[in-house]
Each structure stands twice: as C-alpha cells, then as structure tokens.
Amino acid sequence: MPPPKNLKILRPEHLMETMQAFRVALGVRCDFCHVQGDFASDEKPHKEIARKMLTMVHEINANFPDGKMHVTCYTCHRGAEEPAARPGEAPHAEPQP
C-alpha cells in the first residue's frame, strides 16, 4: 500500500484507525468525505469539515489536565451524519427519566 498523501492533521500511523472511527461515529462510508479512487483529493467539502472537527476535538481534549481523551466524534454524532443540536433529535436518542 502506498503512503497516504495530503495529510494535514492526522499522522499516517493512526490513519486507518481514525478513518474507521469516523465511519462508525457518523454512520457513513469512505466516499462521504473522499472522492472514490482519489483519497488525497480535497474536492468534497465534507473532508475539510472533518479536518475542522478534528481540530475542535483536539482542542477540547487538550483542555483536560489528565491527558485523557474525553471527547470524540461519536460524542456528538452518535452514528449520524449531522450531530443532534437538542435532546430527542438524535436517531438513537435514549428516553430521559
């Protein structure tokens, strides 16, 4: 497998693990953000949105002094392309007591 191209935030050693986490967190396939056959392309706007979201997640986690990961894509997306803005909007929302 050739080395990945056009990485701006992710490190190659964590690339596939992170891509699989995106797939689960957003409930999407690779072609949601990537041009099929050209993963390096920035043609699809979702790819730049993903970069911005990654930066946001890193900034949030950096504010915790324990060094642990407290927030991930799944924290908000819960398997949906768009994160819920209010309770009850998420497709997998659990009833509140």
C-alpha positions as CSV (number, residue, x, y, z in Angstrom):
1,M,0.0,0.0,0.0
2,P,1.5,3.4,-1.0
3,P,1.9,6.0,1.8
4,P,-1.0,8.4,2.3
5,K,-0.9,11.8,0.6
6,N,-2.3,15.2,1.6
7,L,-2.4,14.5,5.3
8,K,-2.8,17.8,7.1
9,I,-3.8,16.8,10.6
10,L,-3.7,13.0,11.0
11,R,-0.5,11.0,11.3
12,P,0.0,8.1,9.0
13,E,0.3,5.6,11.9
14,H,-3.2,6.5,13.1
15,L,-4.9,7.0,9.7
16,M,-6.8,3.8,9.3
17,E,-7.9,3.6,12.9
18,T,-9.2,7.1,12.7
19,M,-11.0,6.5,9.4
20,Q,-12.8,3.5,10.9
21,A,-13.8,5.6,13.9
22,F,-15.2,8.2,11.6
23,R,-17.2,5.6,9.7
24,V,-18.8,4.3,12.9
25,A,-19.2,7.7,14.6
26,L,-21.0,9.2,11.6
27,G,-22.5,6.1,10.1
28,V,-21.0,6.8,6.7
29,R,-18.8,5.2,4.1
30,C,-15.4,6.5,2.9
31,D,-17.0,8.2,-0.1
32,F,-18.9,10.6,2.2
33,C,-15.7,12.7,2.5
34,H,-13.4,11.1,-0.2
35,V,-13.5,11.1,-3.9
36,Q,-13.7,7.4,-4.8
37,G,-10.3,6.3,-6.1
38,D,-8.6,9.5,-5.0
39,F,-8.5,9.7,-1.2
40,A,-6.0,12.6,-1.4
41,S,-8.4,14.9,-3.2
42,D,-9.9,17.8,-1.3
43,E,-12.8,18.1,-3.8
44,K,-15.5,17.1,-1.4
45,P,-16.4,19.7,1.3
46,H,-17.0,17.1,3.9
47,K,-13.3,16.4,4.0
48,E,-12.4,20.0,5.1
49,I,-15.3,19.9,7.6
50,A,-13.8,16.7,9.1
51,R,-10.5,18.5,9.5
52,K,-12.1,21.4,11.3
53,M,-14.0,19.0,13.6
54,L,-10.8,17.0,14.3
55,T,-9.1,20.3,15.3
56,M,-12.0,21.1,17.6
57,V,-11.9,17.7,19.2
58,H,-8.1,18.0,19.8
59,E,-8.5,21.5,21.3
60,I,-11.3,20.3,23.7
61,N,-9.3,17.3,24.8
62,A,-6.2,19.4,25.3
63,N,-8.0,21.5,27.9
64,F,-8.3,18.5,30.3
65,P,-5.2,18.3,32.5
66,D,-5.3,14.5,32.8
67,G,-4.3,13.9,29.2
68,K,-7.2,11.5,28.5
69,M,-9.5,11.6,25.6
70,H,-12.8,12.9,26.8
71,V,-14.5,13.9,23.5
72,T,-14.6,12.0,20.2
73,C,-16.6,12.4,17.0
74,Y,-19.1,9.9,18.5
75,T,-19.7,12.1,21.5
76,C,-21.9,14.4,19.3
77,H,-22.6,12.4,16.1
78,R,-23.8,9.1,17.7
79,G,-23.8,7.3,14.4
80,A,-25.5,10.2,12.5
81,E,-24.0,12.4,9.7
82,E,-25.3,15.5,11.4
83,P,-24.9,15.8,15.2
84,A,-28.1,16.5,17.2
85,A,-28.4,20.1,18.5
86,R,-31.1,19.3,21.0
87,P,-32.2,16.3,23.0
88,G,-34.5,14.0,21.1
89,E,-33.0,14.9,17.7
90,A,-30.5,12.1,17.6
91,P,-31.6,8.9,15.8
92,H,-30.5,6.8,18.7
93,A,-31.7,9.1,21.5
94,E,-32.4,7.3,24.7
95,P,-35.5,8.3,26.8
96,Q,-34.8,10.6,29.7
97,P,-36.0,9.5,33.2
